[in-house]
Amino acid sequence: QVQLAESGGGSVQAGGSLRLSCVASGFTVTTFSDYCMTWFRQAPGKEREGVAMTVTDGSTRYTDSVKGRFTISKDNAKNTLYLEMNSLKAEDSAMYYCAARWLNCGGWPLIHSTYPYWGQGTQVAVSS
């Protein structure tokens, strides 16, 4: 059973930066590199939103509101997914989750209900 654990959230002022990490474990037959890895976020009263994805071939995609500010990356040797967040805005405040799905991401926009593996989330609060 794949397990995901996020860290790195916190409180920052607008314009600041944070780096989120997501460590994956529990692989038996499959490996971390076999999975589409994604970041979602959910603000109070809002739907869970797909923020960024990285596919098995290393290609990436972002939701429009974070393009040019956020960077998703992964280190297959460390089984770790990252989200570098720069120029943070108040509207980026949310609980951030990493999610995994074997082999493919299922298209864009990301549909959270199609992802079987989730972390517990890490809170990001941006003050203006």
Residue frames as qw, qx, qy, qz and C-alpha x, y, z in Angstrom:
[[0.000, 0.890, 0.457, 0.000, 0.00, 0.00, 0.00],
 [0.412, 0.431, -0.020, 0.803, 1.49, 3.30, -1.10],
 [0.364, -0.779, -0.388, 0.330, 1.75, 5.87, 1.66],
 [0.349, 0.609, 0.072, 0.709, 2.36, 9.58, 1.23],
 [0.462, -0.688, -0.349, 0.438, 3.47, 12.12, 3.82],
 [0.297, 0.785, 0.106, 0.533, 3.62, 15.86, 3.14],
 [0.515, -0.602, -0.219, 0.569, 5.63, 18.47, 4.98],
 [0.418, 0.090, 0.198, 0.882, 6.87, 22.00, 4.52],
 [0.086, -0.776, -0.459, -0.423, 3.72, 24.04, 4.93],
 [0.393, -0.335, -0.381, 0.767, 3.57, 27.12, 7.10],
 [0.071, 0.918, 0.351, -0.171, 2.63, 30.77, 7.34],
 [0.498, -0.027, 0.230, 0.836, 4.28, 33.33, 5.09],
 [0.167, 0.668, 0.132, -0.714, 3.65, 36.85, 3.90],
 [0.686, 0.685, 0.241, -0.058, 2.52, 37.54, 0.37],
 [0.372, 0.846, -0.381, 0.010, 5.46, 37.44, -2.00],
 [0.416, -0.570, 0.703, -0.089, 7.24, 34.82, 0.08],
 [0.600, 0.324, -0.690, -0.241, 8.21, 31.26, -0.76],
 [0.719, -0.311, 0.548, -0.293, 7.68, 27.76, 0.58],
 [0.402, 0.342, -0.808, -0.262, 8.85, 24.34, -0.51],
 [0.840, -0.158, 0.261, -0.448, 6.53, 21.43, 0.09],
 [0.134, 0.370, -0.913, -0.106, 7.78, 17.85, 0.18],
 [0.878, -0.049, 0.082, -0.468, 5.95, 14.56, -0.12],
 [0.065, -0.435, 0.898, 0.014, 7.74, 11.36, 0.81],
 [0.846, 0.078, -0.236, -0.472, 6.31, 8.17, -0.66],
 [0.158, -0.372, 0.900, -0.162, 6.70, 4.69, 0.78],
 [0.698, 0.110, 0.571, -0.417, 5.13, 1.24, 0.72],
 [0.621, 0.524, -0.415, -0.410, 6.17, 0.23, -2.77],
 [0.760, -0.198, 0.619, -0.007, 6.43, -3.51, -3.37],
 [0.704, 0.319, 0.544, 0.327, 6.07, -4.56, -7.01],
 [0.344, 0.856, 0.204, 0.328, 5.84, -1.01, -8.36],
 [0.545, -0.159, -0.155, 0.809, 8.27, 1.87, -7.89],
 [0.028, -0.700, -0.242, 0.672, 7.90, 5.58, -7.24],
 [0.027, -0.356, 0.480, 0.801, 8.92, 6.35, -10.82],
 [0.046, 0.283, 0.894, 0.344, 5.91, 4.38, -12.11],
 [0.036, -0.691, -0.663, 0.287, 3.44, 6.85, -10.64],
 [0.079, 0.677, 0.221, 0.697, 1.87, 10.07, -11.77],
 [0.399, -0.393, -0.510, 0.653, 2.51, 12.43, -8.86],
 [0.010, -0.690, -0.363, -0.626, 0.36, 15.45, -8.23],
 [0.123, -0.156, -0.494, 0.846, -0.35, 18.31, -5.88],
 [0.191, -0.675, -0.592, -0.397, -3.89, 19.31, -5.02],
 [0.093, 0.030, -0.447, 0.889, -5.10, 22.02, -2.72],
 [0.271, -0.632, -0.681, -0.254, -8.33, 22.78, -0.94],
 [0.003, -0.227, 0.282, -0.932, -9.33, 26.04, 0.66],
 [0.170, 0.301, 0.765, -0.543, -12.23, 26.24, 3.14],
 [0.473, 0.576, 0.372, -0.554, -15.55, 26.09, 1.35],
 [0.435, 0.631, -0.423, -0.483, -13.97, 25.33, -2.01],
 [0.978, 0.191, -0.025, -0.084, -13.55, 22.26, -4.17],
 [0.679, -0.436, 0.441, 0.393, -10.29, 20.36, -4.12],
 [0.489, 0.840, -0.125, -0.201, -8.24, 21.72, -7.01],
 [0.894, 0.072, 0.151, 0.416, -5.45, 20.10, -9.00],
 [0.145, -0.915, 0.166, 0.338, -2.43, 22.38, -8.87],
 [0.228, 0.701, -0.633, -0.236, 0.37, 20.53, -10.65],
 [0.970, -0.008, 0.230, -0.076, 1.28, 17.13, -11.96],
 [0.050, 0.653, -0.709, -0.260, 4.40, 15.31, -13.06],
 [0.933, 0.205, -0.087, -0.283, 4.05, 12.32, -15.31],
 [0.907, -0.248, 0.269, 0.208, 6.30, 9.26, -15.43],
 [0.717, 0.438, 0.131, 0.526, 8.30, 10.74, -18.33],
 [0.446, -0.268, -0.175, 0.836, 9.04, 13.85, -16.30],
 [0.007, 0.454, 0.357, 0.816, 6.69, 16.20, -18.11],
 [0.097, -0.351, -0.602, 0.711, 4.74, 18.64, -15.97],
 [0.085, -0.573, -0.502, -0.642, 1.57, 20.67, -16.08],
 [0.135, -0.194, -0.510, 0.827, 0.15, 23.43, -13.91],
 [0.078, 0.791, 0.604, -0.057, -3.12, 25.10, -13.29],
 [0.344, 0.717, 0.159, 0.586, -3.16, 28.59, -14.80],
 [0.342, -0.914, -0.042, -0.215, -3.18, 30.44, -11.50],
 [0.689, -0.630, 0.276, 0.227, 0.23, 29.08, -10.45],
 [0.804, 0.428, 0.140, 0.389, 2.07, 29.01, -13.77],
 [0.368, 0.701, -0.180, 0.583, 5.40, 30.78, -13.54],
 [0.346, -0.696, 0.354, -0.519, 5.29, 30.76, -9.72],
 [0.810, -0.314, 0.452, -0.201, 5.17, 27.08, -8.73],
 [0.449, 0.505, -0.715, -0.180, 7.48, 24.28, -9.81],
 [0.924, -0.206, 0.223, -0.231, 6.77, 20.59, -9.33],
 [0.405, 0.579, -0.708, 0.005, 9.66, 18.16, -9.29],
 [0.924, -0.325, 0.093, -0.176, 10.53, 14.74, -7.98],
 [0.028, 0.629, -0.775, 0.047, 13.57, 12.81, -6.90],
 [0.890, 0.012, -0.355, -0.285, 13.05, 9.16, -7.79],
 [0.546, 0.249, -0.692, 0.401, 16.10, 8.09, -5.78],
 [0.025, -0.098, 0.610, -0.786, 14.56, 9.60, -2.64],
 [0.127, -0.501, -0.847, -0.126, 10.93, 8.72, -3.44],
 [0.121, -0.576, -0.375, 0.716, 10.12, 12.37, -2.88],
 [0.230, 0.698, 0.485, 0.475, 7.89, 14.86, -4.65],
 [0.273, -0.333, -0.216, 0.876, 8.38, 18.61, -4.26],
 [0.172, 0.830, 0.442, 0.293, 6.42, 21.77, -4.88],
 [0.380, -0.157, -0.096, 0.906, 8.46, 24.96, -4.93],
 [0.030, 0.840, 0.529, 0.120, 6.10, 27.89, -4.42],
 [0.364, -0.104, -0.029, 0.925, 7.30, 31.43, -5.08],
 [0.150, -0.143, -0.163, -0.965, 5.59, 34.81, -5.17],
 [0.128, -0.398, -0.898, 0.138, 2.87, 33.44, -2.94],
 [0.257, -0.340, -0.183, -0.886, -0.48, 35.18, -2.86],
 [0.435, -0.107, 0.562, -0.695, -3.24, 35.18, -0.28],
 [0.822, 0.192, -0.066, -0.532, -5.37, 33.11, -2.65],
 [0.566, 0.337, -0.752, 0.029, -2.78, 30.32, -2.50],
 [0.304, -0.304, 0.694, -0.577, -3.76, 29.69, 1.13],
 [0.862, -0.002, -0.262, -0.434, -5.12, 26.16, 1.42],
 [0.746, -0.335, 0.576, -0.008, -4.42, 22.66, 2.62],
 [0.454, 0.601, -0.576, -0.317, -2.03, 21.11, 0.12],
 [0.868, -0.115, 0.465, -0.132, -2.13, 17.39, -0.60],
 [0.145, 0.448, -0.781, -0.411, 0.05, 15.14, -2.69],
 [0.842, 0.172, 0.357, -0.367, -1.68, 12.32, -4.53],
 [0.101, -0.410, 0.829, 0.368, -0.48, 9.41, -6.63],
 [0.843, 0.331, 0.201, -0.373, -1.91, 7.30, -9.38],
 [0.666, -0.202, 0.636, 0.334, -0.19, 4.41, -11.11],
 [0.553, 0.209, 0.591, 0.549, 1.19, 5.07, -14.61],
 [0.148, 0.453, 0.383, 0.791, -0.95, 7.97, -15.83],
 [0.003, 0.097, 0.384, -0.918, -2.55, 11.11, -14.49],
 [0.189, 0.553, 0.802, -0.126, -5.92, 10.58, -16.10],
 [0.235, 0.669, 0.426, 0.562, -5.90, 13.78, -18.09],
 [0.183, -0.167, -0.247, 0.937, -6.23, 17.46, -17.25],
 [0.220, -0.665, 0.445, -0.558, -7.78, 18.98, -15.27],
 [0.209, 0.141, -0.925, 0.284, -6.95, 16.54, -12.54],
 [0.679, -0.401, -0.301, -0.537, -9.90, 14.71, -11.03],
 [0.192, -0.520, 0.691, -0.463, -9.25, 14.05, -7.37],
 [0.836, -0.103, 0.327, -0.429, -11.70, 11.16, -7.13],
 [0.898, 0.376, -0.225, -0.036, -9.58, 9.12, -9.54],
 [0.287, 0.601, -0.639, 0.384, -6.50, 9.20, -7.29],
 [0.823, -0.339, -0.451, -0.071, -6.27, 6.28, -4.85],
 [0.708, -0.225, -0.339, 0.577, -3.30, 7.43, -2.77],
 [0.053, -0.875, -0.077, -0.475, -3.26, 10.60, -0.66],
 [0.388, 0.120, -0.554, 0.727, -1.20, 12.22, 2.03],
 [0.255, -0.619, -0.648, 0.364, -2.64, 13.84, 5.12],
 [0.158, 0.885, 0.244, 0.363, -2.02, 17.36, 3.83],
 [0.500, -0.242, -0.212, 0.804, 0.09, 20.31, 4.88],
 [0.045, 0.895, 0.418, -0.147, -1.36, 23.74, 5.58],
 [0.425, 0.161, 0.140, 0.879, -0.20, 26.84, 3.72],
 [0.073, -0.877, -0.429, 0.204, -1.31, 30.26, 4.96],
 [0.441, 0.245, 0.158, 0.849, -0.35, 33.40, 3.08],
 [0.119, -0.781, -0.416, 0.451, -1.04, 36.76, 4.68],
 [0.410, 0.665, 0.283, 0.557, -1.43, 39.88, 2.58]]
